[in-house]
Amino acid sequence: MHGNLSEQSNGRVALVTGATSGFGLAITRRLVKDGYRVVAAGRRRERLGAVGDELGESVLPFPLDVTDPAAVAALLETVPSAWRAIDILVNNAGLALGLEPAPRADIQHWDTMIATNVTGLVHVTRAILPGMVARNRGLRADLVGTNVRVTNLEPGLVGGTEFSQVRFGGDQAKADAVYTGTQPLTAEDVANTVAWVAGLPEHVNINRIEMMPTCQASGPFAIKRS
């Protein structure tokens, strides 16, 4: 597939972090299909180039490591002016490492996850938010009364991405075993949900979505018996 997937632009700009694979790539493709121009941010330059080749002028491949505070702070100064009015921010970049219980966990794994999943998310949000508020298009408590909306999307078991492979240090067999005998969600399922939220009327905010495949459910509270 090559070129602009959308029949026409809707004039809106989205920024998707972690856009080179998995959820981020699927979300980028779906938003382009829906007429958005997308700043596709990620660490892997070769993959960013491939995203640009696939989706054409509707995508701006943008090298960004969300764990680099200086790069995140300079984000809007670095992005070309025609792409700076960000309407949709998808804080997708994230990872999990290891599966050990907390007393045996590798503290460096924790540091990496916090730097990406927490600090990176906060820094990217802070960099983009002032422009959104200035255009009056919230974190809901601070931004009540504005038209800025915030949704926390919480997917359960999702297959077909690099998530488990990264978690287990590249052990593909161990990653594949996570999904054996299941029909998990796909990255496209997540992207479709993001697109639905983004397309709702401006007065509607979806605070939180927890989505799982039908083969998964929340477990009971843990009980330790002697």
NULO-588947 format. One record per residue (C-alpha): residue number from 1; residue in three letters; x, y, z. Coordinates in steps of 0.1 Angstrom, whole numbers, always signed. Example, Ala and Ser with C-alpha at 12.3 -4.5 7.8 and 13.67 -1.06 7.14 Angstrom:
! residues 2
<r k="1" r="ALA" x="+123" y="-45" z="+78"/>
<r k="2" r="SER" x="+137" y="-11" z="+71"/>
//
This chain:
! residues 226
<r k="1" r="MET" x="+0" y="+0" z="+0"/>
<r k="2" r="HIS" x="+14" y="+34" z="-10"/>
<r k="3" r="GLY" x="+4" y="+70" z="-9"/>
<r k="4" r="ASN" x="-23" y="+88" z="+11"/>
<r k="5" r="LEU" x="-49" y="+63" z="+23"/>
<r k="6" r="SER" x="-75" y="+89" z="+31"/>
<r k="7" r="GLU" x="-99" y="+102" z="+5"/>
<r k="8" r="GLN" x="-94" y="+137" z="+18"/>
<r k="9" r="SER" x="-79" y="+153" z="+49"/>
<r k="10" r="ASN" x="-101" y="+164" z="+77"/>
<r k="11" r="GLY" x="-77" y="+191" z="+86"/>
<r k="12" r="ARG" x="-67" y="+176" z="+120"/>
<r k="13" r="VAL" x="-32" y="+165" z="+131"/>
<r k="14" r="ALA" x="-25" y="+136" z="+154"/>
<r k="15" r="LEU" x="+8" y="+127" z="+172"/>
<r k="16" r="VAL" x="+13" y="+90" z="+178"/>
<r k="17" r="THR" x="+43" y="+79" z="+199"/>
<r k="18" r="GLY" x="+57" y="+44" z="+194"/>
<r k="19" r="ALA" x="+44" y="+45" z="+159"/>
<r k="20" r="THR" x="+68" y="+21" z="+142"/>
<r k="21" r="SER" x="+51" y="-12" z="+152"/>
<r k="22" r="GLY" x="+23" y="-28" z="+171"/>
<r k="23" r="PHE" x="-5" y="-5" z="+184"/>
<r k="24" r="GLY" x="+12" y="+26" z="+172"/>
<r k="25" r="LEU" x="+16" y="+15" z="+136"/>
<r k="26" r="ALA" x="-20" y="+3" z="+135"/>
<r k="27" r="ILE" x="-33" y="+35" z="+151"/>
<r k="28" r="THR" x="-13" y="+56" z="+126"/>
<r k="29" r="ARG" x="-27" y="+36" z="+96"/>
<r k="30" r="ARG" x="-63" y="+40" z="+109"/>
<r k="31" r="LEU" x="-60" y="+77" z="+116"/>
<r k="32" r="VAL" x="-46" y="+83" z="+81"/>
<r k="33" r="LYS" x="-75" y="+63" z="+67"/>
<r k="34" r="ASP" x="-99" y="+86" z="+86"/>
<r k="35" r="GLY" x="-84" y="+117" z="+71"/>
<r k="36" r="TYR" x="-59" y="+128" z="+98"/>
<r k="37" r="ARG" x="-24" y="+139" z="+92"/>
<r k="38" r="VAL" x="-2" y="+120" z="+116"/>
<r k="39" r="VAL" x="+32" y="+128" z="+132"/>
<r k="40" r="ALA" x="+45" y="+93" z="+136"/>
<r k="41" r="ALA" x="+71" y="+94" z="+163"/>
<r k="42" r="GLY" x="+95" y="+65" z="+172"/>
<r k="43" r="ARG" x="+131" y="+56" z="+179"/>
<r k="44" r="ARG" x="+138" y="+33" z="+149"/>
<r k="45" r="ARG" x="+146" y="+55" z="+119"/>
<r k="46" r="GLU" x="+146" y="+27" z="+94"/>
<r k="47" r="ARG" x="+110" y="+17" z="+104"/>
<r k="48" r="LEU" x="+99" y="+54" z="+104"/>
<r k="49" r="GLY" x="+111" y="+56" z="+68"/>
<r k="50" r="ALA" x="+90" y="+25" z="+60"/>
<r k="51" r="VAL" x="+59" y="+41" z="+76"/>
<r k="52" r="GLY" x="+65" y="+72" z="+55"/>
<r k="53" r="ASP" x="+69" y="+52" z="+23"/>
<r k="54" r="GLU" x="+37" y="+33" z="+30"/>
<r k="55" r="LEU" x="+14" y="+62" z="+40"/>
<r k="56" r="GLY" x="+28" y="+90" z="+20"/>
<r k="57" r="GLU" x="+23" y="+127" z="+26"/>
<r k="58" r="SER" x="-3" y="+122" z="+53"/>
<r k="59" r="VAL" x="+25" y="+111" z="+77"/>
<r k="60" r="LEU" x="+55" y="+129" z="+91"/>
<r k="61" r="PRO" x="+80" y="+103" z="+103"/>
<r k="62" r="PHE" x="+96" y="+119" z="+134"/>
<r k="63" r="PRO" x="+125" y="+104" z="+153"/>
<r k="64" r="LEU" x="+118" y="+107" z="+190"/>
<r k="65" r="ASP" x="+129" y="+88" z="+221"/>
<r k="66" r="VAL" x="+103" y="+97" z="+248"/>
<r k="67" r="THR" x="+129" y="+90" z="+275"/>
<r k="68" r="ASP" x="+150" y="+119" z="+263"/>
<r k="69" r="PRO" x="+136" y="+149" z="+281"/>
<r k="70" r="ALA" x="+154" y="+175" z="+260"/>
<r k="71" r="ALA" x="+142" y="+160" z="+228"/>
<r k="72" r="VAL" x="+106" y="+159" z="+241"/>
<r k="73" r="ALA" x="+107" y="+195" z="+254"/>
<r k="74" r="ALA" x="+119" y="+206" z="+220"/>
<r k="75" r="LEU" x="+93" y="+186" z="+201"/>
<r k="76" r="LEU" x="+71" y="+213" z="+189"/>
<r k="77" r="GLU" x="+101" y="+235" z="+179"/>
<r k="78" r="THR" x="+115" y="+206" z="+159"/>
<r k="79" r="VAL" x="+83" y="+196" z="+141"/>
<r k="80" r="PRO" x="+77" y="+216" z="+109"/>
<r k="81" r="SER" x="+53" y="+245" z="+115"/>
<r k="82" r="ALA" x="+25" y="+230" z="+94"/>
<r k="83" r="TRP" x="+23" y="+200" z="+118"/>
<r k="84" r="ARG" x="+24" y="+218" z="+151"/>
<r k="85" r="ALA" x="-13" y="+222" z="+158"/>
<r k="86" r="ILE" x="-17" y="+188" z="+174"/>
<r k="87" r="ASP" x="-54" y="+179" z="+178"/>
<r k="88" r="ILE" x="-50" y="+142" z="+189"/>
<r k="89" r="LEU" x="-22" y="+129" z="+211"/>
<r k="90" r="VAL" x="-19" y="+91" z="+214"/>
<r k="91" r="ASN" x="+6" y="+84" z="+242"/>
<r k="92" r="ASN" x="+12" y="+48" z="+229"/>
<r k="93" r="ALA" x="+50" y="+43" z="+235"/>
<r k="94" r="GLY" x="+56" y="+18" z="+263"/>
<r k="95" r="LEU" x="+69" y="-16" z="+271"/>
<r k="96" r="ALA" x="+70" y="-43" z="+297"/>
<r k="97" r="LEU" x="+102" y="-62" z="+308"/>
<r k="98" r="GLY" x="+104" y="-95" z="+326"/>
<r k="99" r="LEU" x="+78" y="-115" z="+345"/>
<r k="100" r="GLU" x="+95" y="-120" z="+379"/>
<r k="101" r="PRO" x="+77" y="-112" z="+411"/>
<r k="102" r="ALA" x="+86" y="-79" z="+426"/>
<r k="103" r="PRO" x="+112" y="-92" z="+452"/>
<r k="104" r="ARG" x="+132" y="-108" z="+423"/>
<r k="105" r="ALA" x="+126" y="-82" z="+396"/>
<r k="106" r="ASP" x="+155" y="-66" z="+378"/>
<r k="107" r="ILE" x="+155" y="-30" z="+391"/>
<r k="108" r="GLN" x="+169" y="-18" z="+357"/>
<r k="109" r="HIS" x="+138" y="-32" z="+341"/>
<r k="110" r="TRP" x="+117" y="-11" z="+364"/>
<r k="111" r="ASP" x="+138" y="+20" z="+357"/>
<r k="112" r="THR" x="+134" y="+15" z="+319"/>
<r k="113" r="MET" x="+96" y="+9" z="+322"/>
<r k="114" r="ILE" x="+91" y="+40" z="+344"/>
<r k="115" r="ALA" x="+112" y="+62" z="+321"/>
<r k="116" r="THR" x="+91" y="+51" z="+291"/>
<r k="117" r="ASN" x="+57" y="+44" z="+304"/>
<r k="118" r="VAL" x="+54" y="+71" z="+331"/>
<r k="119" r="THR" x="+80" y="+98" z="+327"/>
<r k="120" r="GLY" x="+79" y="+98" z="+290"/>
<r k="121" r="LEU" x="+41" y="+99" z="+289"/>
<r k="122" r="VAL" x="+41" y="+129" z="+313"/>
<r k="123" r="HIS" x="+68" y="+148" z="+294"/>
<r k="124" r="VAL" x="+51" y="+143" z="+260"/>
<r k="125" r="THR" x="+17" y="+153" z="+275"/>
<r k="126" r="ARG" x="+32" y="+185" z="+290"/>
<r k="127" r="ALA" x="+49" y="+194" z="+257"/>
<r k="128" r="ILE" x="+17" y="+192" z="+237"/>
<r k="129" r="LEU" x="-10" y="+203" z="+262"/>
<r k="130" r="PRO" x="-5" y="+241" z="+262"/>
<r k="131" r="GLY" x="-12" y="+243" z="+225"/>
<r k="132" r="MET" x="-43" y="+222" z="+229"/>
<r k="133" r="VAL" x="-56" y="+244" z="+256"/>
<r k="134" r="ALA" x="-48" y="+276" z="+237"/>
<r k="135" r="ARG" x="-69" y="+262" z="+208"/>
<r k="136" r="ASN" x="-96" y="+251" z="+233"/>
<r k="137" r="ARG" x="-98" y="+218" z="+219"/>
<r k="138" r="GLY" x="-83" y="+180" z="+294"/>
<r k="139" r="LEU" x="-64" y="+158" z="+324"/>
<r k="140" r="ARG" x="-99" y="+160" z="+331"/>
<r k="141" r="ALA" x="-97" y="+175" z="+365"/>
<r k="142" r="ASP" x="-74" y="+203" z="+355"/>
<r k="143" r="LEU" x="-90" y="+209" z="+322"/>
<r k="144" r="VAL" x="-127" y="+208" z="+330"/>
<r k="145" r="GLY" x="-144" y="+235" z="+311"/>
<r k="146" r="THR" x="-122" y="+232" z="+280"/>
<r k="147" r="ASN" x="-128" y="+211" z="+250"/>
<r k="148" r="VAL" x="-97" y="+190" z="+256"/>
<r k="149" r="ARG" x="-106" y="+154" z="+262"/>
<r k="150" r="VAL" x="-87" y="+125" z="+279"/>
<r k="151" r="THR" x="-93" y="+88" z="+275"/>
<r k="152" r="ASN" x="-74" y="+60" z="+293"/>
<r k="153" r="LEU" x="-75" y="+30" z="+270"/>
<r k="154" r="GLU" x="-65" y="-3" z="+288"/>
<r k="155" r="PRO" x="-62" y="-33" z="+265"/>
<r k="156" r="GLY" x="-59" y="-68" z="+278"/>
<r k="157" r="LEU" x="-44" y="-97" z="+259"/>
<r k="158" r="VAL" x="-32" y="-85" z="+225"/>
<r k="159" r="GLY" x="-13" y="-107" z="+201"/>
<r k="160" r="GLY" x="+6" y="-100" z="+168"/>
<r k="161" r="THR" x="+29" y="-73" z="+182"/>
<r k="162" r="GLU" x="+64" y="-72" z="+196"/>
<r k="163" r="PHE" x="+52" y="-66" z="+232"/>
<r k="164" r="SER" x="+58" y="-101" z="+246"/>
<r k="165" r="GLN" x="+90" y="-106" z="+225"/>
<r k="166" r="VAL" x="+104" y="-74" z="+241"/>
<r k="167" r="ARG" x="+92" y="-85" z="+275"/>
<r k="168" r="PHE" x="+111" y="-117" z="+273"/>
<r k="169" r="GLY" x="+143" y="-103" z="+259"/>
<r k="170" r="GLY" x="+137" y="-115" z="+223"/>
<r k="171" r="ASP" x="+128" y="-151" z="+233"/>
<r k="172" r="GLN" x="+102" y="-157" z="+205"/>
<r k="173" r="ALA" x="+91" y="-192" z="+217"/>
<r k="174" r="LYS" x="+84" y="-178" z="+252"/>
<r k="175" r="ALA" x="+65" y="-149" z="+237"/>
<r k="176" r="ASP" x="+45" y="-171" z="+214"/>
<r k="177" r="ALA" x="+35" y="-193" z="+244"/>
<r k="178" r="VAL" x="+17" y="-164" z="+260"/>
<r k="179" r="TYR" x="-10" y="-166" z="+232"/>
<r k="180" r="THR" x="-11" y="-204" z="+227"/>
<r k="181" r="GLY" x="-47" y="-216" z="+226"/>
<r k="182" r="THR" x="-62" y="-181" z="+227"/>
<r k="183" r="GLN" x="-78" y="-156" z="+202"/>
<r k="184" r="PRO" x="-63" y="-124" z="+216"/>
<r k="185" r="LEU" x="-72" y="-89" z="+205"/>
<r k="186" r="THR" x="-52" y="-74" z="+176"/>
<r k="187" r="ALA" x="-35" y="-41" z="+172"/>
<r k="188" r="GLU" x="-62" y="-32" z="+147"/>
<r k="189" r="ASP" x="-89" y="-37" z="+174"/>
<r k="190" r="VAL" x="-71" y="-12" z="+196"/>
<r k="191" r="ALA" x="-67" y="+12" z="+167"/>
<r k="192" r="ASN" x="-104" y="+10" z="+158"/>
<r k="193" r="THR" x="-112" y="+19" z="+194"/>
<r k="194" r="VAL" x="-89" y="+49" z="+193"/>
<r k="195" r="ALA" x="-105" y="+60" z="+161"/>
<r k="196" r="TRP" x="-140" y="+57" z="+177"/>
<r k="197" r="VAL" x="-130" y="+78" z="+206"/>
<r k="198" r="ALA" x="-113" y="+104" z="+184"/>
<r k="199" r="GLY" x="-144" y="+107" z="+162"/>
<r k="200" r="LEU" x="-169" y="+114" z="+190"/>
<r k="201" r="PRO" x="-186" y="+148" z="+192"/>
<r k="202" r="GLU" x="-166" y="+174" z="+211"/>
<r k="203" r="HIS" x="-189" y="+174" z="+241"/>
<r k="204" r="VAL" x="-184" y="+137" z="+247"/>
<r k="205" r="ASN" x="-155" y="+124" z="+268"/>
<r k="206" r="ILE" x="-148" y="+87" z="+273"/>
<r k="207" r="ASN" x="-129" y="+86" z="+306"/>
<r k="208" r="ARG" x="-117" y="+50" z="+305"/>
<r k="209" r="ILE" x="-120" y="+19" z="+283"/>
<r k="210" r="GLU" x="-109" y="-16" z="+295"/>
<r k="211" r="MET" x="-111" y="-40" z="+266"/>
<r k="212" r="MET" x="-103" y="-77" z="+266"/>
<r k="213" r="PRO" x="-108" y="-107" z="+242"/>
<r k="214" r="THR" x="-136" y="-130" z="+251"/>
<r k="215" r="CYS" x="-111" y="-156" z="+262"/>
<r k="216" r="GLN" x="-99" y="-134" z="+290"/>
<r k="217" r="ALA" x="-115" y="-120" z="+322"/>
<r k="218" r="SER" x="-105" y="-103" z="+354"/>
<r k="219" r="GLY" x="-95" y="-127" z="+381"/>
<r k="220" r="PRO" x="-107" y="-129" z="+417"/>
<r k="221" r="PHE" x="-88" y="-113" z="+445"/>
<r k="222" r="ALA" x="-57" y="-133" z="+455"/>
<r k="223" r="ILE" x="-60" y="-153" z="+487"/>
<r k="224" r="LYS" x="-29" y="-169" z="+503"/>
<r k="225" r="ARG" x="-39" y="-200" z="+523"/>
<r k="226" r="SER" x="-16" y="-217" z="+548"/>
//
